[in-house]
Amino acid sequence: MINRHLTKSRFKIGLECPTKLYYEGNKAYANQKIEDSFLLALAEGGFQVGELAKHYYAGGHMIGSLDYADALSETNSLLQREQVIIYEAAVQYADFFVRTDILIKDNDQIRLIEVKAKSADFTTEEGFLNKSGAVSSAWSPYLYDVAFQKYVLMKAFPDYNVSAFLMLADKNALCPTDGLNQKFKLSKNEQGRTFVTVSEALSPEDLTPPILRVIGVDGCCGLLWSQPIERGGKQYGFRDFAVLLAESYKNNNKLQMPIAALCKNCEYRTTAEEDKAGLKNGFRECWKECLGWSDADFADSTVLDIWNFRKKDKLINEGKIKLTAITEADVSPKEDDKPGLSLTERQWLQIQKEQEDDQTAWCDAANLKREMDSWQYPLHFIDFETSMVAIPFNKGRHPYEGIAFQFSHHVVHEDGRIEHKGEYLNAAPGVFPNFDFLRRLKAELENDEGSVFRYAAHENSFLNTIYTQLQNSAEPDRGELCAFIRTVTHSVNVSEEKWTGKRDMIDLCELVKRYYYNPATKGSNSIKYVLPAILNSSEFLQEKYSQPIYGAKDGIASHNFQDWTWIEFKDGKVIDPYKLLPNMFRDVEAKAFELLNGSDEIRDGGAALTAYAKMQFEEMSDVERNEIRKALLKYCELDTFAMVMIYEGWKDLVNIKSVKAV
C-alpha cells in the first residue's frame, strides 16, 4: 500500500497542479513521464551531484532504509547526538514526510541542505530574485522544495533553529583534477534502483576547491511562506495549501482544477496501446469533468495546439477551447517586415486549416524558391550532439561547460547526388572532445564555399561556446580554428565580439516557420514532426525512398546503413523514420525511448546525450558500448539526412508550383 504522506516530490506535483496528486502513483492511470530513475539520472546528472555533495560534508550517516518507520527511528536516534551529519534524514510532522539531502545538527542549530543538479553564477540569495524582489519563476520550483522541507523541520523540531540552503553547481568554479566525473559511476541494483559507485581513488585534491556552492535561502523561504498560492481561482496561504494537498492525498480525494494552458504538458495521458490495455487517461478525465466532453470531442484540435500562442488561458476562460471557436480577432494576425509568415499569421493559418478541415500543406513557394536560388552548391547539412555535465571531465573546466561529442554531415551536389560525407563521435570516457571535434568539422567544410545548413539555433550557439573555450585555451591552432568558426556562424547576443560569417549557417527551422506549414505537425516546428509530415505529403519522397537506395552500391553513400529503405507504411501512413532506428537502450521499453527521443521531455534531454552519458558514467561491457556507439552513429546520420529529405521535398514542391504558375 502506498504511504499516504505528502512528501517533497508530491508537494512539487501538487504545486504544479493539485489534481495531479490524485493520479500520482495510481497504477490505473497512464503516465508519460519517464519513471526509470536510471535514465533520468543519466539525463539530469542529479545522482552524481548528490553523491559529490556528501563528500564535501564527509563523515555523515546514511539513512538507507526505504521503510518510513525504520528511517524515522534511525534519524531520531542520530539526532540525540550534539553534533551529527545525516544523509537522507527522515523527518515527519503530521501528514508531511521529507527526506533531506544533507542535515547537519550542531547543538540546537540544524542546517538543511538541498542539493540540486542546477548551476548558478551568483553567491547570495538575491540571485534567486527578479527585478521586483520576488522569487523568479526559473528558481521557484527549487525554492518551494526547500521551503516545504524547512517548514516540516521547523514544525517537527520547534526547539531548534533551522536554516535552509541550496547546494548548486558553481558555474564560476574550475574542476580541480582530471577525471573527476569518472569517479562517480551509475549502477543499478537487482531491484532496479539507481545508485552511484564512488571510486576508491577519490582524493582530497579532487574536492578542493569545491565545484558546488552553498547558498542560504532563508529569506526566499520567508518570501514564499508569505505570498499567496493561487490555484483554481482561489488563494491559499503556504501552510493551508500544504495541508490541503496532504489531506487530499491521504484521503485519495481529487482536487479538481479548472482546465488551463498548463494542461498542454500533462503527463497523465494514454497512448493508443495504453488505451487498448485499459489504462485510464487523467487528462481526458479532467477535461470531461470540467467541460462535459465526450471521447469524440478529443478528435478536434484545441487552443493548446496553437504554436507559440500566449493567449491560451484568456481564450480558455472565454470558453473558446476548440480551434473552430476561435476568430481572427482573437489572434489579430499582423504582417512583419520579413518575407513569409509572421508569428501571428502562422497561428491564424493553423487555425484556418483546422476550421476548413484542410489537411494539405501550405508553402510560400515564391519566397522559398527565392531563398533556395540563393544557396551555393554543394550544400552541407550538419547536426551536433552535445552534452553539458555538472561534474566536468577535465581539470580547469566549469560545471555544465558544453561538450560537443558528435556530428553528422551530409552533402547535396548540384547534379542532385547525395552522400553522407562525414561523421565524428568521441565516446571515450573522460575525454574533452571539443577541439578535436572542431578540427574534424573544419576539415569537412573548408574545401568549398557551399551553403551550410542547421536545424534551429543549437549548432550556432555551440560553436560560439567552443569559440570562447578556444579563446581561453593554449591550443596552437586556436587562431585558425576561431577564424573558421567566424566564417560559418554569427555571434550570440552575450558575445562582446560581434560578427556574421560569410557562410553563416542557414537555419532550416526558421524557413519552416516562414514558408511551410503542414497540419500534420499540429503546430510543432520540431524536425521530429516536420519530417514525418513532409514524407506523408510528398509523393516524390515516397517513391524515391521506398526503394533500398540508401547505402546501396550505386545509390546514396552512407557510413552506417546498407541497402536501407526509409519509407515504410503502416495503416496507410509513412512510419516515422526515427522509429526504424535501433533502440539505444536495449533494456528499456519503447515508450521511454520515445520520450528520450523527444527534445522537450527531459531537461537538456534527448536520446543521444543520454546514451553518451550512459557510456560515460555506467560500467558496461565492450559489446554493449559498441552497440550504443553504432546506434548513436545511425541516429545522428538520420538527423542530417532528415534535413536533406526536407530540402528535397521542398525543391519538388517549389518546382511543381512553379510549373503550375506557368
C-alpha positions as CSV (number, residue, x, y, z in Angstrom):
1,M,0.0,0.0,0.0
2,I,1.3,3.5,-0.9
3,N,2.2,5.6,2.2
4,R,-0.2,8.5,2.1
5,H,2.1,11.2,3.4
6,L,2.8,14.4,1.5
7,T,6.5,14.2,0.5
8,K,8.5,16.9,-1.1
9,S,8.1,15.3,-4.5
10,R,4.3,15.1,-4.0
11,F,4.3,18.7,-2.8
12,K,6.0,19.7,-6.0
13,I,3.5,17.7,-8.1
14,G,0.6,19.3,-6.2
15,L,2.1,22.7,-6.7
16,E,2.2,22.2,-10.5
17,C,-1.5,21.1,-10.5
18,P,-3.4,19.8,-7.4
19,T,-5.4,17.4,-9.5
20,K,-2.3,15.5,-10.4
21,L,-1.9,14.3,-6.8
22,Y,-4.9,12.0,-7.4
23,Y,-3.2,10.4,-10.4
24,E,0.3,10.3,-8.9
25,G,1.4,6.8,-8.1
26,N,-2.0,5.4,-9.2
27,K,-1.2,2.5,-11.5
28,A,-4.7,2.6,-13.1
29,Y,-3.6,5.8,-14.8
30,A,-1.1,6.1,-17.7
31,N,1.9,8.4,-17.0
32,Q,4.0,9.7,-19.9
33,K,6.9,10.8,-17.7
34,I,9.9,8.5,-17.7
35,E,9.8,6.6,-14.5
36,D,13.1,4.8,-15.0
37,S,15.3,6.6,-12.4
38,F,18.5,5.4,-14.1
39,L,17.6,7.0,-17.4
40,L,16.5,10.2,-15.6
41,A,19.8,10.2,-13.7
42,L,21.7,9.9,-17.0
43,A,19.8,12.8,-18.5
44,E,19.9,15.1,-15.5
45,G,23.1,14.2,-13.6
46,G,21.4,14.6,-10.2
47,F,22.7,11.3,-8.7
48,Q,26.4,12.1,-9.2
49,V,26.0,15.7,-7.9
50,G,24.2,14.4,-4.8
51,E,26.9,11.9,-4.1
52,L,29.6,14.5,-4.6
53,A,27.9,16.8,-2.2
54,K,28.1,14.2,0.6
55,H,31.9,14.2,0.2
56,Y,32.0,17.9,0.9
57,Y,30.3,17.0,4.2
58,A,32.2,13.8,4.9
59,G,31.6,11.6,8.0
60,G,27.9,11.6,7.8
61,H,25.4,8.8,8.4
62,M,23.3,7.5,5.5
63,I,19.7,6.6,6.2
64,G,19.4,3.8,3.7
65,S,16.1,2.2,4.7
66,L,13.1,2.8,2.4
67,D,10.7,1.9,5.2
68,Y,9.2,5.1,6.7
69,A,9.1,3.9,10.3
70,D,12.7,2.5,10.2
71,A,14.1,5.6,8.6
72,L,12.4,7.9,11.1
73,S,13.6,5.8,14.0
74,E,17.2,5.8,12.8
75,T,17.1,9.5,12.1
76,N,15.7,10.4,15.5
77,S,18.3,8.2,17.2
78,L,21.1,10.0,15.5
79,L,19.6,13.4,16.3
80,Q,20.1,12.6,20.0
81,R,23.8,13.5,19.4
82,E,25.0,17.0,19.9
83,Q,26.8,17.1,16.5
84,V,25.9,14.9,13.6
85,I,25.7,14.9,9.8
86,I,22.9,12.8,8.3
87,Y,22.3,12.0,4.6
88,E,18.7,11.3,3.6
89,A,17.4,12.1,7.1
90,A,13.7,11.2,7.5
91,V,11.5,13.8,9.2
92,Q,7.7,13.7,9.8
93,Y,5.3,16.2,11.0
94,A,1.5,15.5,10.9
95,D,0.9,14.2,7.4
96,F,4.1,15.6,6.0
97,F,7.2,13.4,5.4
98,V,10.5,14.6,3.9
99,R,13.9,13.0,3.3
100,T,16.6,15.8,3.4
101,D,19.7,15.5,1.2
102,I,22.0,16.7,4.0
103,L,21.1,17.6,7.5
104,I,23.7,19.0,9.9
105,K,22.9,19.3,13.6
106,D,25.2,21.3,15.9
107,N,23.6,21.5,19.4
108,D,20.4,23.5,18.8
109,Q,21.2,24.5,15.2
110,I,20.0,22.5,12.2
111,R,21.2,23.2,8.7
112,L,19.1,21.8,5.9
113,I,21.0,21.5,2.6
114,E,19.0,20.6,-0.5
115,V,21.3,19.5,-3.4
116,K,20.2,20.3,-7.0
117,A,21.9,19.4,-10.3
118,K,21.4,23.0,-11.4
119,S,24.0,25.7,-11.9
120,A,24.3,29.2,-10.5
121,D,26.8,32.0,-11.2
122,F,25.9,34.1,-8.1
123,T,26.8,33.8,-4.4
124,T,23.9,35.2,-2.4
125,E,20.1,34.5,-2.4
126,E,19.5,37.8,-4.2
127,G,20.4,35.9,-7.3
128,F,17.2,33.9,-7.0
129,L,15.1,37.1,-7.1
130,N,13.7,39.0,-10.1
131,K,13.9,42.8,-10.5
132,S,10.8,43.3,-8.4
133,G,12.3,41.4,-5.5
134,A,10.1,38.3,-5.8
135,V,11.4,34.8,-6.3
136,S,12.0,34.3,-10.0
137,S,9.9,31.8,-11.9
138,A,13.0,29.9,-13.0
139,W,14.0,29.2,-9.4
140,S,10.6,28.9,-7.9
141,P,10.2,25.1,-8.1
142,Y,13.6,24.6,-6.4
143,L,12.9,27.1,-3.6
144,Y,9.4,25.8,-2.9
145,D,11.0,22.4,-2.4
146,V,13.4,23.8,0.2
147,A,10.7,26.0,1.8
148,F,8.4,22.9,2.2
149,Q,11.3,20.9,3.8
150,K,12.2,23.8,6.2
151,Y,8.6,24.2,7.2
152,V,8.3,20.5,8.1
153,L,11.6,20.6,10.1
154,M,10.6,23.7,12.0
155,K,7.3,22.0,13.0
156,A,8.9,18.7,13.8
157,F,11.7,20.3,15.9
158,P,10.3,23.6,17.3
159,D,13.2,23.9,19.9
160,Y,15.8,24.1,17.1
161,N,16.9,27.0,14.9
162,V,16.5,25.7,11.4
163,S,18.3,27.3,8.5
164,A,18.0,26.3,4.8
165,F,20.5,26.2,1.9
166,L,20.6,25.2,-1.7
167,M,23.7,23.5,-2.9
168,L,24.3,24.1,-6.6
169,A,26.9,23.6,-9.3
170,D,29.1,26.7,-9.3
171,K,29.4,27.9,-12.9
172,N,32.4,30.0,-12.0
173,A,34.3,27.1,-10.3
174,L,37.1,25.2,-12.1
175,C,37.4,21.5,-11.8
176,P,40.5,20.8,-9.7
177,T,41.5,17.5,-11.3
178,D,41.2,15.4,-14.4
179,G,38.7,12.5,-14.5
180,L,36.6,13.7,-11.5
181,N,33.3,12.7,-13.1
182,Q,34.6,9.2,-13.8
183,K,34.9,8.7,-10.1
184,F,31.1,8.8,-9.7
185,K,29.6,5.9,-11.8
186,L,26.0,5.0,-12.0
187,S,24.8,1.5,-11.4
188,K,21.5,-0.4,-10.9
189,N,20.9,-3.0,-8.2
190,E,18.9,-6.2,-8.5
191,Q,15.7,-4.3,-7.6
192,G,16.3,-1.8,-10.4
193,R,17.2,1.1,-8.0
194,T,19.9,3.5,-9.2
195,F,22.9,4.2,-7.1
196,V,26.4,5.8,-7.5
197,T,29.6,3.8,-7.1
198,V,32.3,6.1,-5.9
199,S,35.9,5.3,-6.8
200,E,38.3,4.5,-4.0
201,A,40.8,6.8,-5.8
202,L,38.7,9.9,-4.9
203,S,41.2,12.1,-3.1
204,P,41.2,15.4,-1.2
205,E,42.7,17.1,-4.3
206,D,39.5,16.1,-6.2
207,L,37.4,18.1,-3.7
208,T,39.5,21.2,-3.4
209,P,38.4,23.8,-4.4
210,P,34.7,22.6,-4.5
211,I,32.7,22.9,-7.7
212,L,29.4,23.0,-5.7
213,R,28.3,26.2,-3.9
214,V,26.1,26.5,-0.9
215,I,23.7,29.5,-0.8
216,G,21.5,30.4,2.1
217,V,17.8,30.7,1.2
218,D,16.1,31.6,4.5
219,G,15.0,34.9,3.0
220,C,13.5,33.2,-0.1
221,C,11.7,30.7,2.1
222,G,10.2,33.6,4.1
223,L,9.0,35.2,0.8
224,L,7.3,32.0,-0.3
225,W,5.7,31.4,3.0
226,S,4.2,35.0,3.0
227,Q,2.9,35.1,-0.6
228,P,-0.4,33.5,-1.5
229,I,-0.6,30.5,-3.7
230,E,-3.3,30.8,-6.3
231,R,-4.8,27.7,-7.8
232,G,-8.2,27.2,-9.4
233,G,-9.3,30.8,-8.8
234,K,-8.6,30.6,-5.1
235,Q,-5.8,31.9,-2.9
236,Y,-4.1,29.9,-0.2
237,G,-1.5,30.6,2.4
238,F,1.5,28.3,2.2
239,R,0.5,26.2,5.3
240,D,-3.1,26.0,4.2
241,F,-2.1,24.9,0.7
242,A,0.3,22.2,2.1
243,V,-2.5,20.9,4.4
244,L,-5.0,20.9,1.6
245,L,-2.6,18.8,-0.6
246,A,-1.8,16.5,2.4
247,E,-5.4,15.8,3.2
248,S,-6.3,15.3,-0.4
249,Y,-3.5,12.8,-0.9
250,K,-4.1,11.0,2.4
251,N,-7.8,10.5,1.7
252,N,-7.3,9.9,-2.1
253,N,-9.6,12.8,-3.0
254,K,-9.3,14.6,-6.3
255,L,-8.8,18.3,-6.1
256,Q,-10.4,19.2,-9.4
257,M,-8.8,22.3,-11.0
258,P,-10.3,24.2,-14.0
259,I,-8.6,23.4,-17.3
260,A,-5.7,25.8,-18.3
261,A,-2.8,26.2,-20.7
262,L,-0.6,24.1,-18.4
263,C,-2.8,21.1,-19.3
264,K,-0.7,21.0,-22.5
265,N,2.1,19.3,-20.6
266,C,0.0,16.9,-18.6
267,E,1.8,13.6,-18.4
268,Y,-1.3,11.6,-17.4
269,R,-2.4,10.7,-21.0
270,T,-2.6,7.4,-22.8
271,T,-1.0,6.1,-25.9
272,A,-3.1,4.0,-28.3
273,E,-1.5,0.9,-26.8
274,E,-2.3,2.0,-23.3
275,D,-5.9,2.7,-24.3
276,K,-6.2,-0.9,-25.5
277,A,-4.6,-2.1,-22.3
278,G,-7.3,-0.4,-20.2
279,L,-5.2,2.3,-18.6
280,K,-7.1,5.5,-17.6
281,N,-6.4,8.9,-19.2
282,G,-6.2,11.5,-16.5
283,F,-6.0,14.4,-18.9
284,R,-9.3,13.4,-20.7
285,E,-10.9,12.6,-17.3
286,C,-10.2,16.2,-16.2
287,W,-11.5,17.8,-19.4
288,K,-14.6,15.6,-19.4
289,E,-15.4,16.6,-15.9
290,C,-14.8,20.3,-16.5
291,L,-16.3,20.6,-20.0
292,G,-18.8,17.8,-20.2
293,W,-16.9,16.5,-23.3
294,S,-17.3,13.0,-24.9
295,D,-14.5,11.0,-26.3
296,A,-15.4,12.3,-29.8
297,D,-14.6,15.9,-28.7
298,F,-10.9,15.0,-28.3
299,A,-10.5,14.3,-32.0
300,D,-10.7,18.1,-32.6
301,S,-7.7,20.4,-32.2
302,T,-7.8,22.8,-29.3
303,V,-6.2,26.1,-28.2
304,L,-3.5,24.0,-26.6
305,D,-2.2,23.1,-30.0
306,I,-1.6,26.6,-31.3
307,W,2.1,27.2,-31.8
308,N,3.8,29.7,-29.5
309,F,0.4,31.3,-28.5
310,R,0.4,33.5,-25.4
311,K,-3.4,33.9,-25.0
312,K,-4.3,30.3,-24.3
313,D,-5.6,30.9,-20.8
314,K,-7.5,34.0,-21.9
315,L,-9.4,32.1,-24.6
316,I,-10.0,29.1,-22.3
317,N,-11.5,31.5,-19.7
318,E,-13.8,32.8,-22.5
319,G,-14.9,29.3,-23.3
320,K,-13.1,29.1,-26.7
321,I,-11.5,25.7,-26.3
322,K,-11.6,24.2,-29.8
323,L,-9.9,25.9,-32.8
324,T,-13.3,26.0,-34.5
325,A,-14.4,28.5,-31.9
326,I,-11.5,31.0,-32.4
327,T,-12.0,34.1,-34.5
328,E,-9.4,36.1,-36.4
329,A,-9.9,38.9,-33.9
330,D,-8.7,36.5,-31.1
331,V,-5.4,36.2,-32.9
332,S,-5.1,39.6,-34.6
333,P,-2.7,38.4,-37.3
334,K,-0.3,41.1,-38.5
335,E,2.5,41.2,-41.0
336,D,6.0,41.9,-40.1
337,D,8.9,43.3,-42.1
338,K,10.2,39.9,-43.2
339,P,9.2,37.6,-46.2
340,G,6.8,34.8,-45.5
341,L,4.5,34.4,-42.5
342,S,4.8,36.4,-39.3
343,L,4.2,34.6,-36.0
344,T,0.5,35.7,-35.8
345,E,-0.1,35.0,-39.4
346,R,1.2,31.4,-39.0
347,Q,-1.0,31.0,-35.9
348,W,-4.1,32.1,-37.9
349,L,-3.1,29.8,-40.8
350,Q,-3.0,26.9,-38.4
351,I,-6.5,27.8,-37.1
352,Q,-7.9,28.3,-40.6
353,K,-6.7,24.9,-41.7
354,E,-8.4,23.3,-38.8
355,Q,-11.7,25.2,-39.3
356,E,-11.8,24.3,-43.0
357,D,-10.7,20.7,-42.4
358,D,-7.8,21.3,-44.8
359,Q,-5.0,18.8,-44.3
360,T,-3.0,20.0,-47.3
361,A,0.5,21.5,-46.8
362,W,0.9,25.2,-47.3
363,C,4.0,26.6,-48.9
364,D,5.1,30.1,-49.8
365,A,6.7,28.8,-53.0
366,A,7.8,32.1,-54.4
367,N,9.7,33.2,-51.3
368,L,11.0,29.7,-50.6
369,K,12.3,29.4,-54.2
370,R,14.0,32.8,-53.9
371,E,15.8,31.5,-50.8
372,M,16.8,28.3,-52.5
373,D,18.1,30.1,-55.6
374,S,20.5,32.0,-53.4
375,W,22.1,28.8,-52.0
376,Q,25.5,27.8,-53.2
377,Y,26.4,24.2,-54.1
378,P,27.5,21.9,-52.7
379,L,25.0,22.1,-49.9
380,H,26.2,21.0,-46.5
381,F,23.8,19.7,-43.8
382,I,25.2,19.4,-40.3
383,D,23.9,18.3,-36.9
384,F,25.6,18.2,-33.5
385,E,25.0,16.0,-30.5
386,T,26.1,17.7,-27.3
387,S,26.1,17.4,-23.5
388,M,26.6,19.6,-20.5
389,V,27.6,17.7,-17.4
390,A,27.6,19.0,-13.8
391,I,30.8,17.3,-12.9
392,P,33.5,18.2,-15.5
393,F,35.6,15.6,-17.3
394,N,38.8,17.6,-17.1
395,K,40.8,19.8,-14.8
396,G,40.1,23.5,-15.4
397,R,36.6,23.0,-16.9
398,H,33.5,24.6,-15.4
399,P,30.4,22.7,-14.3
400,Y,28.0,22.4,-17.2
401,E,30.6,23.6,-19.7
402,G,29.4,22.5,-23.2
403,I,30.7,19.2,-24.7
404,A,30.3,18.5,-28.4
405,F,30.8,14.8,-28.8
406,Q,29.3,14.0,-32.2
407,F,28.4,15.4,-35.6
408,S,27.0,14.2,-38.9
409,H,27.5,15.8,-42.3
410,H,25.5,15.2,-45.5
411,V,26.3,16.9,-48.8
412,V,24.0,17.5,-51.7
413,H,25.8,18.3,-55.0
414,E,24.5,20.5,-57.8
415,D,23.8,17.5,-60.0
416,G,21.5,16.0,-57.3
417,R,24.0,13.5,-56.0
418,I,23.7,13.0,-52.2
419,E,26.3,11.5,-49.9
420,H,26.8,11.1,-46.2
421,K,30.1,12.9,-46.3
422,G,31.4,12.5,-42.8
423,E,30.9,12.0,-39.1
424,Y,32.6,12.3,-35.8
425,L,31.9,10.5,-32.5
426,N,34.1,10.6,-29.4
427,A,32.6,8.2,-26.9
428,A,35.8,7.6,-24.8
429,P,35.1,8.1,-21.1
430,G,36.6,11.2,-19.6
431,V,37.8,12.9,-22.8
432,F,37.1,16.6,-23.5
433,P,36.5,16.3,-27.3
434,N,35.6,19.9,-28.4
435,F,38.7,21.0,-30.1
436,D,39.2,17.6,-31.9
437,F,35.5,17.8,-32.9
438,L,36.0,21.3,-34.3
439,R,39.2,20.3,-36.3
440,R,37.2,17.5,-37.9
441,L,34.3,19.7,-38.7
442,K,36.6,22.3,-40.2
443,A,38.2,19.6,-42.4
444,E,34.7,18.7,-43.6
445,L,33.6,22.2,-44.5
446,E,36.6,24.2,-45.6
447,N,37.1,22.7,-49.0
448,D,34.5,24.8,-50.8
449,E,32.2,27.8,-50.4
450,G,28.9,25.8,-50.4
451,S,26.0,26.8,-48.1
452,V,25.9,25.2,-44.7
453,F,22.6,24.3,-43.0
454,R,21.5,23.5,-39.5
455,Y,18.1,22.9,-37.9
456,A,17.4,25.5,-35.1
457,A,19.9,27.6,-33.2
458,H,21.8,24.8,-31.4
459,E,24.8,24.4,-33.8
460,N,25.4,28.2,-33.9
461,S,25.2,28.5,-30.1
462,F,27.5,25.6,-29.6
463,L,30.2,26.8,-32.0
464,N,30.1,30.1,-30.1
465,T,30.7,28.2,-26.9
466,I,33.7,26.4,-28.4
467,Y,34.9,29.8,-29.7
468,T,35.0,31.1,-26.1
469,Q,36.7,27.9,-24.9
470,L,39.4,28.3,-27.6
471,Q,40.0,31.9,-26.6
472,N,40.8,30.7,-23.1
473,S,42.9,27.8,-24.3
474,A,46.6,27.3,-25.3
475,E,45.7,25.3,-28.4
476,P,48.5,26.1,-31.0
477,D,45.9,26.4,-33.8
478,R,43.3,28.4,-31.9
479,G,43.5,31.4,-34.2
480,E,42.9,29.3,-37.2
481,L,40.0,27.4,-35.5
482,C,38.4,30.7,-34.3
483,A,38.6,32.1,-37.8
484,F,36.8,29.1,-39.1
485,I,34.0,29.5,-36.6
486,R,33.6,33.1,-37.5
487,T,33.0,32.1,-41.2
488,V,30.1,29.7,-40.6
489,T,28.3,31.4,-37.6
490,H,27.1,34.7,-36.2
491,S,27.9,35.9,-32.7
492,V,25.4,35.4,-30.0
493,N,23.9,38.3,-28.0
494,V,26.1,37.8,-24.9
495,S,29.3,37.9,-27.0
496,E,31.4,41.0,-26.7
497,E,32.9,40.4,-30.1
498,K,30.4,40.7,-32.9
499,W,30.5,39.0,-36.3
500,T,28.4,37.5,-39.1
501,G,30.2,34.9,-41.2
502,K,30.2,34.9,-45.0
503,R,28.9,31.3,-44.8
504,D,26.7,31.9,-41.7
505,M,24.7,28.7,-41.4
506,I,21.2,28.7,-42.8
507,D,18.5,27.7,-40.3
508,L,16.0,25.3,-41.9
509,C,13.7,25.6,-38.9
510,E,13.4,29.3,-39.5
511,L,12.5,28.6,-43.1
512,V,9.8,26.1,-41.9
513,K,8.3,28.9,-39.7
514,R,8.2,31.4,-42.5
515,Y,7.5,29.4,-45.7
516,Y,6.0,26.0,-44.8
517,Y,3.1,24.7,-42.7
518,N,1.8,21.1,-42.7
519,P,-1.3,20.5,-40.5
520,A,0.1,17.0,-39.6
521,T,2.7,18.7,-37.4
522,K,-0.1,20.1,-35.1
523,G,1.8,23.4,-35.0
524,S,5.2,21.9,-34.0
525,N,8.3,23.0,-35.8
526,S,10.5,20.2,-34.4
527,I,12.2,18.2,-37.1
528,K,10.8,15.1,-35.4
529,Y,7.3,16.3,-36.5
530,V,8.2,18.1,-39.8
531,L,9.9,15.1,-41.3
532,P,7.1,12.6,-41.0
533,A,4.6,15.3,-42.1
534,I,6.5,16.0,-45.3
535,L,7.1,12.4,-46.0
536,N,3.4,11.7,-45.8
537,S,2.6,14.5,-48.2
538,S,5.3,14.1,-50.8
539,E,4.8,11.5,-53.5
540,F,8.3,12.3,-54.8
541,L,9.9,11.3,-51.5
542,Q,7.7,8.3,-51.0
543,E,8.6,6.9,-54.5
544,K,12.3,7.6,-54.1
545,Y,12.9,6.3,-50.6
546,S,10.6,3.3,-50.8
547,Q,13.5,1.8,-52.7
548,P,16.6,0.4,-50.9
549,I,18.9,3.0,-52.4
550,Y,20.3,4.4,-49.1
551,G,23.7,2.9,-48.5
552,A,23.4,1.0,-51.8
553,K,26.4,0.5,-54.1
554,D,25.0,2.8,-56.8
555,G,22.8,4.8,-54.5
556,I,23.4,7.3,-51.7
557,A,26.7,6.8,-49.9
558,S,26.3,6.1,-46.2
559,H,28.6,5.4,-43.3
560,N,26.2,3.4,-41.2
561,F,23.4,2.0,-43.4
562,Q,23.4,-0.6,-46.2
563,D,20.6,-1.0,-48.8
564,W,18.3,0.8,-46.5
565,T,14.6,1.7,-47.2
566,W,13.4,4.9,-45.4
567,I,9.8,4.7,-46.5
568,E,7.7,2.0,-44.9
569,F,3.9,2.2,-44.5
570,K,1.6,1.2,-41.6
571,D,-2.2,1.7,-41.9
572,G,-1.7,3.9,-45.0
573,K,0.8,6.3,-43.3
574,V,4.5,6.6,-43.6
575,I,6.2,5.3,-40.5
576,D,8.4,7.9,-38.8
577,P,11.9,7.0,-39.9
578,Y,13.2,7.5,-36.4
579,K,11.1,4.6,-35.3
580,L,13.0,2.4,-37.7
581,L,16.3,3.0,-35.9
582,P,17.7,0.6,-33.3
583,N,16.9,1.3,-29.7
584,M,20.0,2.8,-28.0
585,F,18.8,1.3,-24.7
586,R,18.0,-2.3,-25.2
587,D,16.8,-2.8,-21.7
588,V,14.1,-0.1,-21.7
589,E,10.6,0.0,-23.0
590,A,9.8,1.6,-26.3
591,K,7.8,4.4,-24.6
592,A,10.9,5.5,-22.6
593,F,13.0,5.6,-25.7
594,E,10.4,7.7,-27.5
595,L,10.3,10.2,-24.6
596,L,14.1,10.4,-24.6
597,N,14.0,10.9,-28.4
598,G,11.8,14.0,-27.9
599,S,13.9,17.1,-27.3
600,D,11.5,18.8,-24.9
601,E,10.7,15.9,-22.5
602,I,13.8,16.0,-20.3
603,R,15.9,19.0,-19.3
604,D,18.7,19.2,-21.9
605,G,17.2,16.0,-22.9
606,G,17.4,13.6,-25.9
607,A,18.2,10.0,-26.5
608,A,21.7,10.8,-27.9
609,L,23.0,12.8,-24.9
610,T,21.5,10.1,-22.6
611,A,23.3,7.4,-24.5
612,Y,26.5,9.4,-24.3
613,A,26.1,9.8,-20.6
614,K,25.4,6.1,-20.2
615,M,28.8,5.4,-21.8
616,Q,30.5,8.0,-19.6
617,F,29.0,7.1,-16.2
618,E,28.0,3.4,-16.3
619,E,30.0,0.3,-16.1
620,M,29.3,-1.7,-19.2
621,S,30.8,-4.3,-21.5
622,D,32.7,-3.5,-24.7
623,V,29.9,-5.2,-26.6
624,E,27.2,-3.0,-25.1
625,R,29.4,0.1,-25.5
626,N,29.9,-0.8,-29.2
627,E,26.1,-1.3,-29.7
628,I,25.3,2.1,-28.3
629,R,28.1,3.6,-30.4
630,K,26.6,2.1,-33.6
631,A,23.1,3.3,-32.6
632,L,24.4,6.8,-32.0
633,L,26.1,7.0,-35.4
634,K,22.8,5.9,-37.1
635,Y,20.8,8.3,-35.1
636,C,22.9,11.3,-35.9
637,E,23.2,10.4,-39.5
638,L,19.4,10.4,-39.8
639,D,19.3,13.9,-38.2
640,T,21.2,15.3,-41.2
641,F,19.5,13.1,-43.7
642,A,16.2,14.3,-42.4
643,M,17.3,17.8,-43.4
644,V,18.2,16.5,-46.8
645,M,14.8,14.9,-47.3
646,I,13.1,18.1,-46.2
647,Y,15.2,20.0,-48.8
648,E,14.3,17.5,-51.5
649,G,10.6,17.7,-50.6
650,W,10.7,21.5,-50.8
651,K,12.6,21.5,-54.1
652,D,10.0,19.2,-55.6
653,L,7.1,21.2,-54.2
654,V,8.6,24.5,-55.4
655,N,9.1,23.1,-58.9
656,I,5.6,21.8,-59.1
657,K,4.1,25.1,-58.0
658,S,6.4,26.9,-60.5
659,V,5.2,24.7,-63.4
660,K,1.6,25.3,-62.3
661,A,2.1,29.0,-62.2
662,V,3.5,29.0,-65.7
